[in-house]
């Protein structure tokens, strides 16, 4: 998540986002911790309702007689058995008639039924170090919340908890015919003791009261366990979030940083360097990105190499006519006769025309290389281009014949570019074909496209030159003047065909002659 850049530590933005997303795992257990206060209050309300229900049942059972039988009450409480709640019965004067704590019963391993002892050994949740840390954080949160509430709302002081005889307080309420309830801290413990008093009615008068008291110790024990488990979940969730973030930073952020550094190094390089990127063997999106960058870099290297080769070829082709013009200019000044001067002037004019053709050809190549992908495209019928070439050129030497149905072979591209490629191929075939022979143009289907075959009966192409005939400035014409041919026609044709997703190749024809096969995808 942290990376070193420009001499200073700074966090990774992706790493921070991953951490923030992973920390959402902690949201649920933290919400559970915050909900514990509500949960505790509801448990206390449920405990109080249970105490009231016990008191009312006992009061209803005792409301049928005018006087209390102490022995009968003791026997009744003995039949009820030892309970968590302490039951006490008082008569109308407030005198204690029966007490469940005074009823003989089997001994229990706690201090009393009303006040069970809290465990202090290592098995208690509150003795765990993790619980103490969580309690300290919770207490700090409560302190901050209380301070904020005191600043926002100035609440009056509620006063201290009454420290008098709680039983007497609730008993007076019950003997007066009302429900009495009170709460006080349990002596020597963190729990509270709840008191509920229910009047015993006979006819229309109050003949006594039932006081039920119970400690919240068991609720606190359950809450201690829940708090400990929730805090364990919170700690485990934070550890899982940190682990997931570290894993993501190791498997996502660091490879991306390495890819960026490699891309920066390639952008600042001087001279050719191997276009290798890290993580290309991965089978995920980062591996796909690395492979795409590697392929893009290789294509850029190939393009740069082609441009350098093109510049070298252009410089070489320009050098010869310029040298010839310079030699002719130097010689013409010292020529002795007019015929000799005219001969050198003719040489200069011929080389100047060659330079003009070279400039036009190289400009066309450069424009094709940079603009063919941006030309407006349309559906073009290849047979129409062949017929248009035959109609525009006066038949001389070899004739052109179309074999097969040329009307159904349509491709997508620039009509001008495709016509230029077809014209260059047909012109090349007619130049090499002997007079009286036929240049055959055939159309055939292939998978997803069509194949156009241009075959002549010329001298053919030496096997050593089959792969070179499409190179810029390459020309093989036995017995012809090399300076009359630039060697750009087939190079331009190949660049157009390849630019529209096709292929072109040269081969020799059985019985003599050359064949050019070009394949293009059909228009859809």
C-alpha angles and dihedrals in degrees: 000000000000122000134182113240133159092355097302138087116250131167123251111247093214090048091052091049091050090050092050090050093047092049088065084079087071093055097083098050092042089053088051091053091051090048093056092087091058090043091052093050091051091050090052091050090049090049091050092050090051091050091049091049091053091048093049093049091051092043091051090050091051097043095081097074133062095221136030123245106214093199091047092049092049090050090048092051089045090054089051089060129211111325135179090246123070115228122203128179122205130186125229092276093055095253117145109249103173137002125192090213090060096051111104111249141150113294117259127205094245134083093254141328091257099042112032115188120254114237113251100182127098091274093070115101092226090060092062116104091223090055091051091052091049091046090052091052091046092049090050090051091049091049092051092045091049091049092050092048090050090053095046100039120029099212120188118251109270092208130230125306111267110260097195128105101304093194091056091050096053091038092058089052092051095046087051088059097257134111112260126204134170141160130211136168115270110246111257095359141086093236128091131233118227121209125198125178123195123187120238108225129199118182102323099330139080111248099175146322140253116220118197120192128180136169123235090222095113091049090051091049090053090046091049090055093046092048092050093048093047093049089049088053091049092051091045090048092051090048090048091049091050091046093048091047091049090049091048091046090051096046101033115018099041095048089049091050090050091049091051092049091049091049090050090050091051092047091053097041124124112213130353119327131174110275096223122144129192122249095028090134093060118110097215136078093283090055090049089050091049091049091047091051090047092050091046091051092050091050090050090049090050091049091049090048090050091049091049091048090047091051090049091049092048092048090049094048092047093048096065099053091040090052090048091050091048092050092047091049092051093047098044091064091060097039113129100205137043092236091057092049091049090051092054091045089054090051090051092049091049093050091046090054089049090051089050091052090047092052091049092046096047091046089052091049092049091048092049091050094052105031110031092092091052099047118116108259130211139167108281128189109221093204090058090054091054092048091047090054092050091049094048097050125065108238109254128159110342121027127223122235127185117220119200133005107317096176098083101050107098127163134180121249145084111318091213094052095046092046089052091052094047091046093051092051095046093045090051091050094049092049092056097037114095117241114274095028128108131241105216121211114194132186123205135166123248132177106299095347148029137268123223115198122197112190131177137179097234129124093288128225124290111246090240090060101045092098094039102054090085094051118109116265092005114134129168112188114148112216095009130111107265092211093061093064125058098193094229103111098080092038090056091047092052093048091053094046094046091044090061094049098266137118135227132192139169129227139162122262125234108255094023135305139077130278127203116197117195122181126195133176115253120249114258 
